[in-house]
Amino acid sequence: MTNRRHFQLSLLALPWALSSLPTAHAHGEQHGKAAAPVVKEQKPWGIAAEPRAATRTVDIRMTDDMKLSPNHLDVRQGETLRLRAINKGKVMHEIVIGTGPELQAHADMMKKHPGMQHEEPYMAHVPPGKTGDITWTFNRAGDFEFACLIAGHFEAGMRGTIRVKAKA
C-alpha cells in the first residue's frame, strides 16, 4: 500500500478512533461525575471524597454580580463537605478550590485559553439555573480559597476563603 493510500485510510478512520476515546469536556460545559469513581489525589487543600462520605452540605450561591455566598467557610481538619454550587445567574459559573497562588495561576491561564479542556474533582462547572457538587475531605489545616475562574469572574472578585482549623 502506498503512503498516500495509507494516509487517506487513516483520515477516514480518524472519526471512529476519536469516538472511542473518553469524552473530553470544554471548561465551560457541565460535567457528569456520578458514574465514574472519584480520583483521589492528595492536594495541599485536601483530597477528593465519595459523595456518601460528606458529613455536611454547604450551599454556595453564585450570581451574575460576581458574588459567592457565603464567601467564607470554617472547616475542621478531617471534615468532609459537599460543596453544592448553585448558579442563580444567567451565565456559566464554576467553583474551584485550591491555594490562592494556584487559583491565580489557573485564572491567568483561563484568560489566555478560555476553551481549555479539563476536569478535576475539586471543581464544578455549573450552567445557569443548575447545581454542581464537589465532595472534599479537608485533611490539611490552613487557609485556602474557592473561586470562579471563568475569564473575568475571578478578577471581578468572585472568590471566597476556607479556613481549615487544625485538630486540637
C-alpha positions as CSV (number, residue, x, y, z in Angstrom):
1,M,0.0,0.0,0.0
2,T,1.4,3.4,-0.9
3,N,2.0,6.0,1.8
4,R,-0.7,8.3,0.3
5,R,-3.3,5.5,0.3
6,H,-2.4,4.6,3.9
7,F,-2.7,8.3,4.9
8,Q,-6.2,8.5,3.2
9,L,-7.4,5.4,5.1
10,S,-6.1,6.8,8.3
11,L,-8.0,10.0,7.8
12,L,-11.2,8.0,7.1
13,A,-10.7,6.0,10.4
14,L,-10.0,9.1,12.5
15,P,-13.6,9.9,13.4
16,W,-14.2,6.4,14.5
17,A,-11.0,6.3,16.6
18,L,-11.8,9.6,18.2
19,S,-15.3,8.5,19.1
20,S,-13.9,5.6,21.1
21,L,-11.9,7.8,23.3
22,P,-13.2,9.1,26.7
23,T,-15.1,12.3,26.2
24,A,-13.1,15.5,26.9
25,H,-15.3,18.4,28.1
26,A,-14.7,22.0,27.4
27,H,-14.1,24.1,30.5
28,G,-17.5,25.8,30.2
29,E,-19.6,22.6,29.9
30,Q,-21.5,20.8,32.6
31,H,-19.6,17.6,33.7
32,G,-21.2,14.5,35.0
33,K,-19.4,13.0,37.9
34,A,-21.8,10.4,39.2
35,A,-20.9,7.4,37.1
36,A,-17.1,7.3,37.4
37,P,-15.3,6.7,40.7
38,V,-13.7,9.7,42.2
39,V,-10.0,10.2,41.5
40,K,-8.3,10.7,44.9
41,E,-5.1,12.6,44.7
42,Q,-3.8,14.4,47.7
43,K,-3.6,18.2,47.2
44,P,-2.3,20.8,49.7
45,W,-6.0,21.7,50.5
46,G,-7.2,18.1,50.9
47,I,-8.4,15.1,48.9
48,A,-11.5,14.2,46.9
49,A,-14.1,12.1,48.6
50,E,-17.1,9.9,47.6
51,P,-20.4,11.8,47.9
52,R,-21.7,9.4,50.6
53,A,-18.7,10.4,52.8
54,A,-20.0,14.0,53.3
55,T,-20.9,14.9,56.8
56,R,-22.4,18.2,55.9
57,T,-23.5,20.1,52.8
58,V,-22.8,23.8,52.2
59,D,-24.8,25.6,49.6
60,I,-22.8,28.3,47.7
61,R,-24.8,30.6,45.6
62,M,-23.3,32.1,42.5
63,T,-24.7,35.2,40.9
64,D,-24.0,37.3,37.8
65,D,-23.0,40.3,40.0
66,M,-19.8,38.1,40.6
67,K,-20.7,37.2,44.2
68,L,-20.3,33.9,46.0
69,S,-22.5,33.5,49.1
70,P,-21.2,32.5,51.6
71,N,-17.8,33.7,50.7
72,H,-16.1,32.2,53.8
73,L,-16.2,28.7,55.2
74,D,-14.8,27.4,58.5
75,V,-14.0,23.7,58.4
76,R,-12.5,21.3,60.9
77,Q,-9.4,19.3,59.8
78,G,-10.6,15.9,58.6
79,E,-14.1,17.1,57.8
80,T,-15.7,16.0,54.5
81,L,-18.0,18.6,52.9
82,R,-20.3,18.5,50.0
83,L,-20.0,22.0,48.4
84,R,-23.2,22.5,46.4
85,A,-22.6,25.3,43.8
86,I,-26.0,26.8,42.9
87,N,-25.9,29.0,39.8
88,K,-28.6,31.7,40.3
89,G,-27.4,33.7,37.3
90,K,-27.9,33.6,33.6
91,V,-24.2,32.8,32.6
92,M,-21.9,29.9,33.3
93,H,-20.1,29.9,36.6
94,E,-17.9,27.4,38.4
95,I,-16.3,26.7,41.7
96,V,-12.7,25.6,42.0
97,I,-11.0,25.1,45.4
98,G,-7.2,25.4,45.9
99,T,-4.5,27.6,47.3
100,G,-4.5,31.3,46.4
101,P,-1.4,31.1,44.2
102,E,-2.8,28.1,42.3
103,L,-6.1,29.7,41.7
104,Q,-4.4,32.9,40.5
105,A,-2.3,30.9,38.1
106,H,-5.3,29.0,36.8
107,A,-7.3,32.2,36.4
108,D,-4.4,33.7,34.3
109,M,-4.3,30.6,32.2
110,M,-8.1,30.7,31.6
111,K,-7.7,34.3,30.3
112,K,-5.2,33.0,27.7
113,H,-7.1,29.8,26.9
114,P,-10.8,30.3,27.7
115,G,-11.8,27.0,25.9
116,M,-9.3,25.0,27.9
117,Q,-10.4,21.4,28.5
118,H,-10.1,19.8,31.9
119,E,-12.0,18.4,34.8
120,E,-10.8,17.8,38.3
121,P,-12.7,16.6,41.4
122,Y,-12.0,20.0,43.1
123,M,-14.0,21.9,40.5
124,A,-17.7,22.1,39.5
125,H,-18.9,23.8,36.3
126,V,-22.5,25.0,36.6
127,P,-24.7,26.2,33.8
128,P,-27.3,28.9,34.6
129,G,-30.1,27.7,36.9
130,K,-28.3,24.4,37.7
131,T,-26.3,23.0,40.6
132,G,-23.0,21.2,40.8
133,D,-21.3,19.3,43.7
134,I,-17.7,18.9,45.0
135,T,-17.2,16.4,47.8
136,W,-13.9,17.1,49.5
137,T,-12.1,16.0,52.7
138,F,-10.2,18.9,54.1
139,N,-7.4,16.8,55.8
140,R,-4.8,19.6,55.9
141,A,-5.1,22.6,58.2
142,G,-4.6,26.0,56.7
143,D,-6.1,28.9,54.7
144,F,-7.4,28.0,51.2
145,E,-9.7,29.6,48.7
146,F,-12.6,28.8,46.3
147,A,-13.4,30.9,43.2
148,C,-15.0,31.1,39.8
149,L,-12.1,31.0,37.3
150,I,-14.1,31.7,34.2
151,A,-12.3,34.6,32.4
152,G,-13.1,37.9,34.1
153,H,-15.1,36.4,37.0
154,F,-12.1,35.9,39.3
155,E,-10.8,39.4,38.6
156,A,-14.3,40.8,39.4
157,G,-14.0,39.3,42.9
158,M,-15.9,36.0,42.5
159,R,-13.9,34.2,45.2
160,G,-14.1,33.1,48.8
161,T,-11.9,31.7,51.6
162,I,-11.8,28.4,53.5
163,R,-10.1,28.2,56.9
164,V,-9.4,24.6,57.9
165,K,-8.8,24.5,61.7
166,A,-6.2,22.0,62.9
167,K,-7.4,19.2,65.1
168,A,-6.9,20.0,68.8
